[in-house]
Amino acid sequence: MAFNFQTAFESIRALWLRAFLFVTEPVFRFLLPDPYTNAGNTRVEKKLVHQSKITMTEIVTAAHVNILDVAFAGTILSWIDIAAGIAAKRHSSVPAVTRSVDGVAFLRPVKKGDILKIQATVNKSWKTSMEVGVKVEAESPLSNERVFVAHAYLTFVALSPRPTPHTYLGKQFIQYLPIAVPHIEPTTPMEKRRFDMAEERRQTRLLRRPNQPNRTAIRDAMHAYAQGLNLHQDQDAVIQSHPAFVPLTDEAPPFRHHQRRYSMDPKMLQPVKSMETEESFAEVVKLVMPQHANSLSITFGGQIISWMELCALSSANRLAKAYLLTASIDSLNFIRSTRIGDVVTIRSIVSRTYTSSMEVYVSVEAENLQTGEINFTNDGFFTITAVDKEMVPVVIPRVIPQTQAEVDMYEEGNERRNKRLLHRQELLDVLDHPPSSPTTTK
């Protein structure tokens, strides 16, 4: 094998640069100005809980809803992420990025015109991270009724506040590294209860990370689907006449008005009884623009979740020809961040079906167009329910796994579903028997 001088030079330069940065980076980071203290403020070691509290109000408009006038779960989660991010930044006084989102169950669909009240507070802080609790309530504009919609727990990591570098060397020196945050000082019984429960949830997250199943095989299969290596996606679309050129008839299918467990609407009859997992594959590609990112040029976690839901709904609609509602989202861990200019590719398949609901697996990867580097960023499971126009559940086709990776994911579906049902029941129990405090638990 011939000696390659170019490769050897690149290796030596990279090694020299890493050694140089290892020695000089701490000094440069110490010398760089801190915008917070330069403005005349003083960093403190402790802060009270209420100092981080934020209340956001959002009106659900036509741009936020689906064909049933029900708000997309991804839109609500993007608002939750923004509210939580503001609370985290208020507490830490530095930029903060989303590290993880615990499972979120939606107890009530949010309709067009509803006014959402989103409250966020830092429950507890550790060395460089914080847990933020968020509560979402919906109020109808035609009445004074206010109902509980969902709550969420998000983990944020504080990053060092530094000026934006403009040169290659500057980008190597000025990296956004984790920085210590003030401790939380709870004062009320409710704040102390949230403080203690936050530590329990953190331990659960830490125990769950090493035990995450390896889903590389199913992601590789989805990548093959995206490259056109499957047969079903290559079939030509059916050519149909435009409705304007089709004679209209006055006949309308009879509609039956009576109590029912599943939809009897003839329009909701599914064209197939079953479908292979591969046929539910969907892919969404997005370019991260400035409006999708925070002040550090890192993509909002809520924006990624919103795109994930879009892809999940696409897969679900390939299986079930009905109206679709997102019922819950499992815990999400952001392994890598994405930045402005990155191309984010989201892929999804229906991993398990039930009578009227389905579980959709979604995988996300990011590509740096300058370096060509592609990295897996996160994945997750969405639970989506099929309904008719009157919100009555619709019986959907079964998904049939073919490959071993699809079979493994299918068989693990029941365990994941049982955890979701348990989480939903625990949430309902808390709402039915709230603790002795005028404030609802976050």
Secondary structure by P-SEA (a helix, b strand, c coil): ccccaaaaaaaaaaaaaaaaaaccaaaaaaaccccccccbbbbbccccccccbbbbbbbbccccccccccccaaaaaaaaaaaaaaaaaaaaccbbbbccccbbbbcccccccbbbbbbbbbccccccbbbbbbbbbbbbccccbbbbcccbbbbbbbbccccccccaaaaaaccccbbbbbbbbbccaaaaaaaaaaaaaaaaaaaaaaacccaaaaaaaaaaaaaccccccccccccccccccbbbbcccccccccccccccccccccccccccccccbbbbbbccccccccccccccaaaaaaaaaaaaaaaaaaccccbbbbcccccccccccccccbbbbbbbccccccccbbbbbbbbbbbcccccbbbbcccbbbbbbbbcccccbbbbbbbbbccaaaaaaaaaaaaaaaaaaaaaaaaaaaaacccccccccc
